[in-house]
Amino acid sequence: MVLLCWVMLNDPALAWPEFERSVRMESTWSAENMVYNGMPMRIENFECQCQAEEVLDFYRERWARLKHGYVENDLGRFQQISRGTQRFFFSVQVREHDLDASASVGRLSTMKLPQRESDLPTLGVDIPRFDDSEVITDIHDAVPGKRIRTVTMANSRSLAENRNYYERRYSQAQGWKPMLVPISLDRGNQALSFQRESVEVNIVMYSSRMGTNILFNEVKSVF
């Protein structure tokens, strides 16, 4: 999976397109090299000295002329407008600025779409878990000096079974240092943290009607 993601991120035939924006929008990178469920993705946060509706109108006008058109969704606090092509999916999420009703903030997202069914990776590869765990999301991200993996999972095992599993997997006998003291299982949730050399693993678990939900985060420092 890592090799596939690297190839997709660096394939010159799938170079990242420029995300068209209003001259009134100022953006900064939130995630420049992220992989979401096997699909390379980029996210920029933006501010605009205009109202959210003006941002939407900017994209409505331009995307209405294009072959695939666009769709709009109400996401609660955010409004979203998005469109897809054969190779990319573009989305804009925007809302009113908290401190200035005449301004707006939001996100610009671009995702590279798989070209073949074989491009779709298996999620959760190399992430320790019970065999019956369902991997819901698998996100790779990179920032200067760090490689980050965040995976959400669920299984039918109890909270105690999952805690014991990860304490064995990241035991001191294998060189891992526990960074948190487990709390009582009666609380219905657990937070575990382990470190070994340049790797840090954080795991948050909580009980559900079906078993246990798990958030697994691994950070590798790269020197």
C-alpha positions as CSV (number, residue, x, y, z in Angstrom):
1,M,0.0,0.0,0.0
2,V,2.8,2.4,0.8
3,L,4.4,1.9,-2.6
4,L,1.1,2.3,-4.3
5,C,0.4,5.6,-2.5
6,W,3.9,6.9,-3.4
7,V,3.4,6.0,-7.0
8,M,0.1,7.8,-7.1
9,L,1.4,10.9,-5.4
10,N,4.4,11.1,-7.8
11,D,2.9,10.0,-11.1
12,P,3.6,12.9,-13.5
13,A,0.5,11.9,-15.5
14,L,-1.5,12.7,-12.4
15,A,0.2,16.0,-11.4
16,W,-1.9,18.1,-9.1
17,P,-4.0,20.6,-10.9
18,E,-4.2,24.2,-9.8
19,F,-7.4,24.8,-7.7
20,E,-9.0,27.9,-9.2
21,R,-9.8,30.5,-6.6
22,S,-11.0,34.1,-6.2
23,V,-8.3,36.8,-5.8
24,R,-9.9,37.7,-2.5
25,M,-9.2,34.2,-1.1
26,E,-6.0,33.7,0.9
27,S,-5.0,30.1,1.6
28,T,-2.5,28.0,3.6
29,W,-1.7,24.3,3.4
30,S,-3.5,22.1,5.9
31,A,-2.3,18.8,4.3
32,E,-0.1,18.8,1.2
33,N,0.7,15.1,1.1
34,M,-2.2,13.1,2.7
35,V,-3.6,9.8,1.6
36,Y,-7.2,9.1,2.6
37,N,-8.4,5.5,2.3
38,G,-5.7,5.0,-0.3
39,M,-6.5,8.1,-2.3
40,P,-3.9,11.0,-2.4
41,M,-5.5,14.2,-1.2
42,R,-4.5,17.8,-0.6
43,I,-6.3,20.3,1.7
44,E,-5.9,24.1,1.9
45,N,-7.6,26.3,4.5
46,F,-8.7,29.7,3.3
47,E,-10.1,33.0,4.4
48,C,-12.0,35.3,2.1
49,Q,-12.9,38.9,2.5
50,C,-16.4,38.1,1.2
51,Q,-19.4,36.3,2.4
52,A,-19.8,32.5,2.0
53,E,-22.5,32.9,-0.6
54,E,-20.1,34.9,-2.8
55,V,-17.5,32.0,-2.6
56,L,-20.2,29.5,-3.7
57,D,-21.3,31.8,-6.5
58,F,-17.7,32.0,-7.7
59,Y,-17.6,28.3,-8.2
60,R,-21.2,27.9,-9.4
61,E,-20.5,30.3,-12.2
62,R,-17.2,28.6,-13.3
63,W,-18.2,24.9,-12.8
64,A,-21.6,25.3,-14.5
65,R,-19.7,25.7,-17.8
66,L,-17.7,22.5,-17.4
67,K,-18.7,19.1,-18.6
68,H,-19.4,17.4,-15.3
69,G,-21.1,20.3,-13.6
70,Y,-21.3,20.4,-9.8
71,V,-23.3,19.3,-6.7
72,E,-24.0,21.2,-3.5
73,N,-24.5,19.8,0.0
74,D,-25.6,21.3,3.3
75,L,-23.1,20.0,5.9
76,G,-24.6,21.9,8.9
77,R,-22.2,24.7,9.7
78,F,-20.5,24.4,6.3
79,Q,-21.9,24.6,2.8
80,Q,-20.1,22.4,0.2
81,I,-19.9,22.6,-3.5
82,S,-18.0,19.9,-5.4
83,R,-17.3,18.4,-8.8
84,G,-15.5,15.4,-10.2
85,T,-13.6,14.6,-13.3
86,Q,-12.2,11.3,-14.6
87,R,-9.0,11.8,-12.5
88,F,-9.8,14.3,-9.7
89,F,-12.5,15.3,-7.2
90,F,-12.6,18.9,-6.1
91,S,-14.6,20.2,-3.2
92,V,-15.0,23.6,-1.4
93,Q,-16.4,23.8,2.1
94,V,-17.2,27.3,3.4
95,R,-18.9,29.1,6.3
96,E,-19.2,32.5,7.8
97,H,-16.2,33.8,9.7
98,D,-16.6,33.6,13.5
99,L,-15.5,37.2,14.0
100,D,-16.6,39.0,10.9
101,A,-20.0,38.3,9.2
102,S,-18.8,40.0,6.0
103,A,-16.0,37.4,5.6
104,S,-15.8,33.6,5.3
105,V,-13.5,30.7,6.0
106,G,-13.3,27.2,4.5
107,R,-11.3,24.4,2.9
108,L,-10.3,23.5,-0.6
109,S,-9.8,19.8,-1.2
110,T,-8.4,17.9,-4.2
111,M,-8.4,14.1,-4.3
112,K,-6.8,11.9,-7.0
113,L,-9.2,9.2,-8.0
114,P,-8.1,5.6,-8.7
115,Q,-8.0,4.8,-12.4
116,R,-8.4,1.1,-12.1
117,E,-10.1,-1.2,-9.5
118,S,-6.7,-2.6,-8.7
119,D,-5.6,0.9,-7.6
120,L,-7.9,0.5,-4.5
121,P,-5.7,-0.6,-1.6
122,T,-6.5,-2.8,1.3
123,L,-7.1,-0.6,4.3
124,G,-5.3,-1.0,7.6
125,V,-2.3,-2.9,6.2
126,D,0.4,-3.3,8.9
127,I,-1.8,-1.9,11.7
128,P,-2.1,-4.4,14.6
129,R,-5.7,-5.4,15.3
130,F,-8.0,-8.3,15.9
131,D,-8.7,-10.2,12.7
132,D,-12.4,-9.4,12.9
133,S,-11.8,-5.7,13.1
134,E,-13.4,-3.5,10.4
135,V,-11.2,-0.7,9.2
136,I,-13.3,2.4,8.5
137,T,-10.8,5.0,7.6
138,D,-7.0,4.9,6.9
139,I,-5.2,8.2,6.6
140,H,-1.6,8.8,5.8
141,D,-0.2,12.3,6.3
142,A,3.2,13.8,6.1
143,V,4.6,17.0,7.7
144,P,8.3,18.1,7.9
145,G,10.1,15.5,9.9
146,K,7.1,13.2,10.6
147,R,5.0,10.5,8.9
148,I,1.5,10.1,10.5
149,R,-1.0,7.3,10.2
150,T,-4.4,7.5,11.6
151,V,-6.8,4.6,11.4
152,T,-10.3,4.2,12.8
153,M,-11.6,0.6,13.4
154,A,-14.4,-1.3,15.1
155,N,-14.7,-4.8,16.3
156,S,-17.1,-7.0,18.4
157,R,-14.5,-7.6,21.2
158,S,-14.8,-6.1,24.6
159,L,-12.9,-3.1,25.8
160,A,-10.9,-5.3,28.1
161,E,-9.9,-7.6,25.2
162,N,-8.8,-4.8,23.1
163,R,-6.8,-3.1,25.9
164,N,-5.1,-6.4,26.7
165,Y,-4.3,-7.0,23.0
166,Y,-2.6,-3.6,22.6
167,E,-0.7,-3.8,25.9
168,R,0.7,-7.2,24.7
169,R,1.5,-5.9,21.3
170,Y,3.3,-2.8,22.7
171,S,4.9,-4.4,25.7
172,Q,8.0,-3.2,27.5
173,A,9.5,-6.6,26.7
174,Q,9.5,-5.5,23.0
175,G,11.1,-2.2,23.9
176,W,8.0,0.0,24.1
177,K,7.6,2.5,26.9
178,P,4.0,3.0,28.2
179,M,3.2,6.7,28.5
180,L,-0.2,6.6,30.2
181,V,-1.7,4.6,33.1
182,P,-4.8,2.8,32.0
183,I,-8.0,3.9,33.7
184,S,-10.8,1.6,35.1
185,L,-12.7,-0.3,32.4
186,D,-15.9,0.8,34.1
187,R,-15.4,4.2,32.5
188,G,-16.3,2.7,29.2
189,N,-13.2,4.1,27.4
190,Q,-9.4,3.7,27.4
191,A,-6.5,5.8,26.2
192,L,-3.1,4.1,25.7
193,S,0.2,5.6,24.6
194,F,3.5,4.0,23.8
195,Q,6.9,5.1,22.6
196,R,9.9,3.3,21.2
197,E,12.8,5.2,19.6
198,S,11.4,7.5,16.9
199,V,7.9,6.0,16.9
200,E,4.9,7.0,19.1
201,V,1.6,5.1,19.1
202,N,-1.6,6.5,20.6
203,I,-4.8,4.5,20.9
204,V,-8.2,5.7,22.0
205,M,-11.0,3.1,22.5
206,Y,-14.5,3.2,23.8
207,S,-17.3,0.7,24.2
208,S,-20.3,0.6,21.8
209,R,-23.4,-1.5,21.5
210,M,-21.6,-3.7,19.0
211,G,-18.3,-4.0,20.8
212,T,-15.4,-1.5,20.7
213,N,-14.5,1.5,18.5
214,I,-10.8,2.3,18.1
215,L,-8.8,5.3,17.0
216,F,-5.2,4.3,16.2
217,N,-2.6,7.0,15.6
218,E,1.1,6.3,14.8
219,V,3.7,9.0,14.4
220,K,7.2,8.2,13.0
221,S,9.9,10.9,13.2
222,V,12.0,11.0,10.1
223,F,15.5,12.4,10.4
